[in-house]
């Protein structure tokens, strides 16, 4: 039993065209007309297969295929269709289209799964519109998605009004929660969004876990003064001290972390922000990611030590404030083993790797047995119109997803 790779690639392109805009970019921002168009197209494909489509209270689009025994917990697959601005063809979409292809292959081959199968298009995974993502998966897992009708998006529109495009309300979202007993497992196919598979010419990644994330706001405080009349020896320049610390981050991370440990400064702001004034304050973000919570804590400690040392040297002070934290999310061992079994049965080369990026699977692991399958991103490019995955890799990934579903569907006893 094999998927139709050409059909998958064709549908990826059809969904991509739903996001075409007058300025030549391709964007399906959550709750936008382009996003709704893509969802309607996806639902039409599912309905042609005889699948029942519904939208839950959180806006998740769910297409269901009955099993031989509908009293059994459902096998869930899926991802998201929304994109970042001018996003690519594959991020999220591959997991949705690939999951639907598994169901279509079952229909064509006359295979009736024992368990019911559901394909989920999650609501607002990317989160750039309102500054918070993983909305639909959070609701399905019974976690408060932290939304309100009055919060404003990047265009100044209220969420309550924006969500009318899906026909949902903030107050009802938690009613989308699924009981753990109703789900056999969840499996997500996704492009890697990194270069490890591409660089090693490896066809498939069996995902071991999704990285935890620690985020901080750091402020270095010195003394603003005239840039022309203050001698170098008399300065307490907040930006110079901050730059010295930021320059040490890669070295400290490499010394105490592993090949998957990353630390990033993504935003920076100085005051008074004038060309002729020595910066009095420098505020920047700091993010640490790894699969091991203890290792993230160690990196934080080493960075704090370095920051103190540098600030003491320059005669400035600092604050180091945590802003958010996500635990590392390991995949369920038995689901991961089922993915690995499918890859081996197909004779496809693979490796086991963690994910540094967030996915809906990050949230799903907190409640349901979860597994992920990666296929290569050329040069590691993603969140971009230049995102590209070879057709052969797409077909391999979909066949691994198909094999995994067959494996978990035929399991006997407790998992």
C-alpha positions as a Python dict, from the first residue, in 0.01 Angstrom:
ca = {
    (1, 'X'): (0, 0, 0),
    (2, 'X'): (156, 330, -113),
    (3, 'X'): (40, 692, -131),
    (4, 'X'): (0, 893, -452),
    (5, 'X'): (289, 1138, -424),
    (6, 'X'): (187, 1342, -728),
    (7, 'X'): (-156, 1403, -579),
    (8, 'X'): (0, 1526, -256),
    (9, 'X'): (233, 1768, -439),
    (10, 'X'): (-55, 1895, -653),
    (11, 'X'): (-268, 1965, -347),
    (12, 'X'): (17, 2143, -171),
    (13, 'X'): (31, 2379, -468),
    (14, 'X'): (-347, 2431, -470),
    (15, 'X'): (-347, 2526, -103),
    (16, 'X'): (-48, 2756, -161),
    (17, 'X'): (-237, 2944, -432),
    (18, 'X'): (-518, 3015, -185),
    (19, 'X'): (-280, 3257, -14),
    (20, 'X'): (-188, 3455, -324),
    (21, 'X'): (-207, 3830, -267),
    (22, 'X'): (-192, 4132, -497),
    (23, 'X'): (160, 4224, -387),
    (24, 'X'): (294, 3889, -511),
    (25, 'X'): (330, 3730, -167),
    (26, 'X'): (156, 3415, -43),
    (27, 'X'): (11, 3437, 307),
    (28, 'X'): (-268, 3250, 484),
    (29, 'X'): (-283, 3443, 809),
    (30, 'X'): (-508, 3276, 1065),
    (31, 'X'): (-875, 3382, 1033),
    (32, 'X'): (-807, 3567, 706),
    (33, 'X'): (-1004, 3524, 384),
    (34, 'X'): (-708, 3336, 237),
    (35, 'X'): (-697, 3101, 535),
    (36, 'X'): (-1071, 3035, 514),
    (37, 'X'): (-1037, 2966, 140),
    (38, 'X'): (-765, 2709, 204),
    (39, 'X'): (-972, 2540, 474),
    (40, 'X'): (-1278, 2519, 251),
    (41, 'X'): (-1070, 2360, -24),
    (42, 'X'): (-927, 2109, 221),
    (43, 'X'): (-1272, 2024, 356),
    (44, 'X'): (-1401, 1968, 2),
    (45, 'X'): (-1133, 1704, -59),
    (46, 'X'): (-1221, 1525, 265),
    (47, 'X'): (-1593, 1533, 194),
    (48, 'X'): (-1538, 1379, -150),
    (49, 'X'): (-1387, 1083, 34),
    (50, 'X'): (-1705, 1049, 237),
    (51, 'X'): (-1537, 1183, 550),
    (52, 'X'): (-1750, 1385, 791),
    (53, 'X'): (-1609, 1736, 842),
    (54, 'X'): (-1685, 1960, 1136),
    (55, 'X'): (-1536, 2262, 1305),
    (56, 'X'): (-1501, 2238, 1681),
    (57, 'X'): (-1549, 2521, 1931),
    (58, 'X'): (-1186, 2631, 1892),
    (59, 'X'): (-1202, 2645, 1513),
    (60, 'X'): (-1013, 2322, 1455),
    (61, 'X'): (-1128, 2163, 1130),
    (62, 'X'): (-1173, 1789, 1187),
    (63, 'X'): (-1236, 1531, 912),
    (64, 'X'): (-1333, 1188, 1045),
    (65, 'X'): (-1319, 843, 885),
    (66, 'X'): (-1511, 571, 1066),
    (67, 'X'): (-1329, 262, 1185),
    (68, 'X'): (-1445, -96, 1207),
    (69, 'X'): (-1510, -30, 1576),
    (70, 'X'): (-1597, 331, 1649),
    (71, 'X'): (-1590, 262, 2021),
    (72, 'X'): (-1211, 241, 1993),
    (73, 'X'): (-1009, 560, 2055),
    (74, 'X'): (-931, 755, 1739),
    (75, 'X'): (-599, 781, 1558),
    (76, 'X'): (-535, 1151, 1504),
    (77, 'X'): (-316, 1307, 1234),
    (78, 'X'): (-274, 1661, 1114),
    (79, 'X'): (-104, 1997, 1147),
    (80, 'X'): (-200, 2352, 1039),
    (81, 'X'): (-277, 2548, 723),
    (82, 'X'): (-212, 2901, 850),
    (83, 'X'): (122, 3059, 759),
    (84, 'X'): (359, 3336, 861),
    (85, 'X'): (373, 3636, 622),
    (86, 'X'): (485, 3518, 279),
    (87, 'X'): (532, 3164, 409),
    (88, 'X'): (615, 2854, 210),
    (89, 'X'): (427, 2564, 54),
    (90, 'X'): (505, 2298, 313),
    (91, 'X'): (515, 2425, 673),
    (92, 'X'): (210, 2275, 840),
    (93, 'X'): (32, 2205, 513),
    (94, 'X'): (227, 1886, 443),
    (95, 'X'): (102, 1736, 769),
    (96, 'X'): (-260, 1808, 675),
    (97, 'X'): (-244, 1705, 310),
    (98, 'X'): (-30, 1400, 394),
    (99, 'X'): (-280, 1288, 657),
    (100, 'X'): (-567, 1322, 412),
    (101, 'X'): (-365, 1123, 157),
    (102, 'X'): (-339, 836, 408),
    (103, 'X'): (-719, 831, 431),
    (104, 'X'): (-759, 849, 53),
    (105, 'X'): (-512, 562, 10),
    (106, 'X'): (-718, 356, 256),
    (107, 'X'): (-1031, 424, 49),
    (108, 'X'): (-859, 333, -280),
    (109, 'X'): (-708, 15, -136),
    (110, 'X'): (-1031, -91, 34),
    (111, 'X'): (-866, -86, 376),
    (112, 'X'): (-1098, -31, 670),
    (113, 'X'): (-900, 78, 978),
    (114, 'X'): (-995, -77, 1310),
    (115, 'X'): (-985, 258, 1484),
    (116, 'X'): (-1164, 568, 1363),
    (117, 'X'): (-921, 814, 1203),
    (118, 'X'): (-936, 1191, 1233),
    (119, 'X'): (-743, 1452, 1036),
    (120, 'X'): (-712, 1781, 1223),
    (121, 'X'): (-635, 2123, 1078),
    (122, 'X'): (-541, 2314, 1393),
    (123, 'X'): (-638, 2676, 1451),
    (124, 'X'): (-373, 2950, 1444),
    (125, 'X'): (-55, 2752, 1503),
    (126, 'X'): (176, 3031, 1391),
    (127, 'X'): (37, 3298, 1621),
    (128, 'X'): (191, 3603, 1454),
    (129, 'X'): (-144, 3783, 1421),
    (130, 'X'): (-212, 3808, 1795),
    (131, 'X'): (135, 3729, 1928),
    (132, 'X'): (43, 3384, 2059),
    (133, 'X'): (7, 3058, 1872),
    (134, 'X'): (-79, 2687, 1915),
    (135, 'X'): (-434, 2806, 1983),
    (136, 'X'): (-631, 2510, 1850),
    (137, 'X'): (-405, 2240, 1991),
    (138, 'X'): (-411, 2409, 2331),
    (139, 'X'): (-790, 2401, 2334),
    (140, 'X'): (-805, 2035, 2226),
    (141, 'X'): (-572, 1952, 2515),
    (142, 'X'): (-791, 2139, 2762),
    (143, 'X'): (-531, 2412, 2816),
    (144, 'X'): (-652, 2770, 2838),
    (145, 'X'): (-545, 2932, 2508),
    (146, 'X'): (-535, 3269, 2689),
    (147, 'X'): (-755, 3461, 2445),
    (148, 'X'): (-1012, 3736, 2488),
    (149, 'X'): (-1257, 3909, 2258),
    (150, 'X'): (-1101, 4250, 2327),
    (151, 'X'): (-736, 4175, 2251),
    (152, 'X'): (-607, 4342, 1934),
    (153, 'X'): (-421, 4190, 1642),
    (154, 'X'): (-131, 4355, 1456),
    (155, 'X'): (-384, 4558, 1255),
    (156, 'X'): (-574, 4683, 1560),
    (157, 'X'): (-872, 4452, 1504),
    (158, 'X'): (-1041, 4286, 1803),
    (159, 'X'): (-1007, 3909, 1828),
    (160, 'X'): (-1379, 3864, 1888),
    (161, 'X'): (-1457, 4021, 1551),
    (162, 'X'): (-1172, 3849, 1369),
    (163, 'X'): (-1278, 3503, 1488),
    (164, 'X'): (-1620, 3548, 1333),
    (165, 'X'): (-1465, 3426, 1006),
    (166, 'X'): (-1454, 3080, 1167),
    (167, 'X'): (-1787, 3122, 1344),
    (168, 'X'): (-1632, 3072, 1689),
    (169, 'X'): (-1610, 3270, 2013),
    (170, 'X'): (-1342, 3295, 2280),
    (171, 'X'): (-1578, 3187, 2554),
    (172, 'X'): (-1649, 2850, 2389),
    (173, 'X'): (-1296, 2746, 2296),
    (174, 'X'): (-1227, 2515, 2589),
    (175, 'X'): (-1534, 2310, 2495),
    (176, 'X'): (-1312, 2168, 2217),
    (177, 'X'): (-1113, 1964, 2471),
    (178, 'X'): (-1085, 1593, 2390),
    (179, 'X'): (-1090, 1329, 2661),
    (180, 'X'): (-757, 1141, 2676),
    (181, 'X'): (-948, 813, 2658),
    (182, 'X'): (-1092, 913, 2318),
    (183, 'X'): (-751, 932, 2148),
    (184, 'X'): (-527, 637, 2060),
    (185, 'X'): (-241, 865, 1949),
    (186, 'X'): (-154, 1173, 1746),
    (187, 'X'): (98, 1172, 1457),
    (188, 'X'): (227, 1483, 1281),
    (189, 'X'): (422, 1488, 954),
    (190, 'X'): (625, 1807, 905),
    (191, 'X'): (921, 1950, 723),
    (192, 'X'): (1225, 1974, 949),
    (193, 'X'): (1268, 2355, 930),
    (194, 'X'): (1636, 2295, 992),
    (195, 'X'): (1929, 2167, 788),
    (196, 'X'): (2034, 1846, 965),
    (197, 'X'): (1852, 1608, 731),
    (198, 'X'): (1948, 1815, 427),
    (199, 'X'): (2316, 1835, 519),
    (200, 'X'): (2342, 1462, 582),
    (201, 'X'): (2129, 1371, 279),
    (202, 'X'): (1892, 1177, 505),
    (203, 'X'): (1536, 1113, 386),
    (204, 'X'): (1343, 1096, 715),
    (205, 'X'): (1379, 1217, 1070),
    (206, 'X'): (1214, 1024, 1352),
    (207, 'X'): (1152, 1299, 1606),
    (208, 'X'): (1262, 1222, 1961),
    (209, 'X'): (1135, 1537, 2132),
    (210, 'X'): (1054, 1904, 2092),
    (211, 'X'): (1288, 2145, 2263),
    (212, 'X'): (1195, 2327, 2579),
    (213, 'X'): (1227, 2705, 2573),
    (214, 'X'): (1331, 2955, 2838),
    (215, 'X'): (1285, 3324, 2754),
    (216, 'X'): (1412, 3629, 2941),
    (217, 'X'): (1418, 4007, 2922),
    (218, 'X'): (1761, 4146, 3010),
    (219, 'X'): (1822, 4514, 3083),
    (220, 'X'): (2168, 4664, 3125),
    (221, 'X'): (2168, 5008, 3289),
    (222, 'X'): (2457, 5252, 3262),
    (223, 'X'): (2458, 5628, 3226),
    (224, 'X'): (2337, 5835, 2933),
    (225, 'X'): (2578, 6116, 2850),
    (226, 'X'): (2699, 6337, 2568),
    (227, 'X'): (2866, 6132, 2295),
    (228, 'X'): (3105, 6409, 2199),
    (229, 'X'): (3229, 6537, 2532),
    (230, 'X'): (3242, 6222, 2747),
    (231, 'X'): (3586, 6061, 2738),
    (232, 'X'): (3598, 5688, 2670),
    (233, 'X'): (3744, 5624, 3016),
    (234, 'X'): (3454, 5807, 3182),
    (235, 'X'): (3174, 5622, 3007),
    (236, 'X'): (2922, 5375, 3153),
    (237, 'X'): (2788, 5262, 2816),
    (238, 'X'): (2502, 5015, 2853),
    (239, 'X'): (2519, 4903, 2490),
    (240, 'X'): (2892, 4828, 2498),
    (241, 'X'): (2845, 4609, 2806),
    (242, 'X'): (2541, 4436, 2653),
    (243, 'X'): (2730, 4377, 2328),
    (244, 'X'): (3019, 4220, 2518),
    (245, 'X'): (2778, 3980, 2684),
    (246, 'X'): (2586, 3898, 2365),
    (247, 'X'): (2916, 3823, 2190),
    (248, 'X'): (2992, 3557, 2453),
    (249, 'X'): (2660, 3373, 2421),
    (250, 'X'): (2762, 3140, 2134),
    (251, 'X'): (3088, 3046, 2310),
    (252, 'X'): (2918, 2969, 2644),
    (253, 'X'): (2636, 2774, 2476),
    (254, 'X'): (2882, 2564, 2278),
    (255, 'X'): (3100, 2500, 2583),
    (256, 'X'): (2822, 2378, 2810),
    (257, 'X'): (2554, 2255, 2570),
    (258, 'X'): (2537, 2001, 2289),
    (259, 'X'): (2488, 2017, 1912),
    (260, 'X'): (2116, 2087, 1958),
    (261, 'X'): (2145, 2352, 2232),
    (262, 'X'): (2076, 2704, 2104),
    (263, 'X'): (2064, 3049, 2260),
    (264, 'X'): (1947, 3360, 2078),
    (265, 'X'): (1913, 3734, 2125),
    (266, 'X'): (1632, 3832, 1889),
    (267, 'X'): (1539, 4187, 1992),
    (268, 'X'): (1740, 4480, 2124),
    (269, 'X'): (1650, 4836, 2223),
    (270, 'X'): (1856, 5124, 2359),
    (271, 'X'): (1760, 5450, 2526),
    (272, 'X'): (1771, 5741, 2474),
    (273, 'X'): (1815, 5611, 2114),
    (274, 'X'): (1992, 5918, 1981),
    (275, 'X'): (2296, 5935, 1755),
    (276, 'X'): (2478, 6177, 1985),
    (277, 'X'): (2395, 6022, 2324),
    (278, 'X'): (2574, 5732, 2495),
    (279, 'X'): (2312, 5461, 2560),
    (280, 'X'): (2192, 5471, 2919),
    (281, 'X'): (1999, 5145, 2897),
    (282, 'X'): (2003, 4845, 2668),
    (283, 'X'): (1717, 4596, 2684),
    (284, 'X'): (1723, 4271, 2487),
    (285, 'X'): (1551, 3935, 2469),
    (286, 'X'): (1730, 3609, 2542),
    (287, 'X'): (1602, 3264, 2450),
    (288, 'X'): (1752, 2924, 2540),
    (289, 'X'): (1631, 2597, 2380),
    (290, 'X'): (1724, 2236, 2448),
    (291, 'X'): (1571, 1892, 2500),
    (292, 'X'): (1694, 1877, 2861),
    (293, 'X'): (1547, 2115, 3120),
    (294, 'X'): (1848, 2074, 3349),
    (295, 'X'): (2083, 2170, 3068),
    (296, 'X'): (1881, 2482, 2994),
    (297, 'X'): (1914, 2577, 3361),
    (298, 'X'): (2290, 2522, 3347),
    (299, 'X'): (2323, 2746, 3039),
    (300, 'X'): (2120, 3012, 3215),
    (301, 'X'): (2348, 2997, 3520),
    (302, 'X'): (2663, 3026, 3309),
    (303, 'X'): (2519, 3319, 3114),
    (304, 'X'): (2418, 3498, 3433),
    (305, 'X'): (2773, 3457, 3566),
    (306, 'X'): (2917, 3605, 3248),
    (307, 'X'): (2671, 3894, 3248),
    (308, 'X'): (2760, 3984, 3608),
    (309, 'X'): (3129, 3973, 3531),
    (310, 'X'): (3096, 4200, 3227),
    (311, 'X'): (2866, 4447, 3399),
    (312, 'X'): (3102, 4470, 3697),
    (313, 'X'): (3389, 4543, 3459),
    (314, 'X'): (3202, 4828, 3288),
    (315, 'X'): (3051, 4973, 3604),
    (316, 'X'): (2689, 4910, 3497),
    (317, 'X'): (2400, 4718, 3651),
    (318, 'X'): (2157, 4467, 3507),
    (319, 'X'): (1828, 4284, 3555),
    (320, 'X'): (1763, 3932, 3422),
    (321, 'X'): (1389, 3855, 3423),
    (322, 'X'): (1225, 3528, 3307),
    (323, 'X'): (928, 3593, 3076),
    (324, 'X'): (810, 3247, 2969),
    (325, 'X'): (896, 2878, 2988),
    (326, 'X'): (793, 2563, 2801),
    (327, 'X'): (902, 2221, 2919),
    (328, 'X'): (1081, 1994, 2670),
    (329, 'X'): (825, 1764, 2509),
    (330, 'X'): (948, 1408, 2445),
    (331, 'X'): (755, 1197, 2198),
    (332, 'X'): (572, 890, 2326),
    (333, 'X'): (811, 595, 2305),
    (334, 'X'): (561, 350, 2156),
    (335, 'X'): (448, 597, 1889),
    (336, 'X'): (809, 686, 1809),
    (337, 'X'): (887, 314, 1783),
    (338, 'X'): (594, 274, 1543),
    (339, 'X'): (734, 550, 1321),
    (340, 'X'): (1076, 387, 1326),
    (341, 'X'): (924, 49, 1242),
    (342, 'X'): (745, 204, 942),
    (343, 'X'): (1067, 361, 812),
    (344, 'X'): (1253, 32, 843),
    (345, 'X'): (975, -159, 668),
    (346, 'X'): (996, 84, 377),
    (347, 'X'): (1376, 59, 364),
    (348, 'X'): (1417, 437, 383),
    (349, 'X'): (1727, 592, 539),
    (350, 'X'): (1654, 785, 857),
    (351, 'X'): (1794, 933, 1173),
    (352, 'X'): (1649, 1018, 1514),
    (353, 'X'): (1655, 1392, 1581),
    (354, 'X'): (1495, 1647, 1813),
    (355, 'X'): (1293, 1945, 1697),
    (356, 'X'): (1411, 2291, 1790),
    (357, 'X'): (1094, 2452, 1650),
    (358, 'X'): (750, 2451, 1811),
    (359, 'X'): (469, 2248, 1656),
    (360, 'X'): (116, 2153, 1758),
    (361, 'X'): (275, 1828, 1874),
    (362, 'X'): (443, 2026, 2153),
    (363, 'X'): (104, 2078, 2315),
    (364, 'X'): (-40, 1740, 2215),
    (365, 'X'): (237, 1553, 2400),
    (366, 'X'): (102, 1690, 2728),
    (367, 'X'): (-219, 1485, 2700),
    (368, 'X'): (-197, 1230, 2418),
    (369, 'X'): (62, 975, 2298),
    (370, 'X'): (233, 1169, 2019),
    (371, 'X'): (486, 1110, 1743),
    (372, 'X'): (641, 1325, 1470),
    (373, 'X'): (796, 1256, 1132),
    (374, 'X'): (1035, 1500, 964),
    (375, 'X'): (1134, 1530, 599),
    (376, 'X'): (1418, 1754, 477),
    (377, 'X'): (1400, 2129, 417),
    (378, 'X'): (1644, 2229, 144),
    (379, 'X'): (1926, 2432, 306),
    (380, 'X'): (1717, 2439, 623),
    (381, 'X'): (1501, 2723, 487),
    (382, 'X'): (1148, 2761, 623),
    (383, 'X'): (897, 3036, 706),
    (384, 'X'): (985, 3170, 361),
    (385, 'X'): (868, 3157, 1),
    (386, 'X'): (1200, 2983, -68),
    (387, 'X'): (1107, 2688, 151),
    (388, 'X'): (1150, 2370, -56),
    (389, 'X'): (1125, 1997, -9),
    (390, 'X'): (1187, 1748, -288),
    (391, 'X'): (884, 1559, -424),
    (392, 'X'): (1056, 1228, -344),
    (393, 'X'): (1101, 1332, 20),
    (394, 'X'): (737, 1437, 42),
    (395, 'X'): (629, 1097, -90),
    (396, 'X'): (863, 918, 151),
    (397, 'X'): (726, 1113, 445),
    (398, 'X'): (366, 1039, 349),
    (399, 'X'): (444, 669, 310),
    (400, 'X'): (606, 666, 654),
    (401, 'X'): (295, 832, 794),
    (402, 'X'): (81, 569, 621),
    (403, 'X'): (294, 288, 759),
    (404, 'X'): (286, 435, 1108),
    (405, 'X'): (-93, 457, 1106),
    (406, 'X'): (-113, 95, 992),
    (407, 'X'): (123, -6, 1272),
    (408, 'X'): (-66, 172, 1550),
    (409, 'X'): (-402, 62, 1410),
    (410, 'X'): (-301, -303, 1434),
    (411, 'X'): (-150, -292, 1779),
    (412, 'X'): (-291, -531, 2034),
    (413, 'X'): (-287, -496, 2410),
    (414, 'X'): (-179, -185, 2601),
    (415, 'X'): (67, 53, 2443),
}
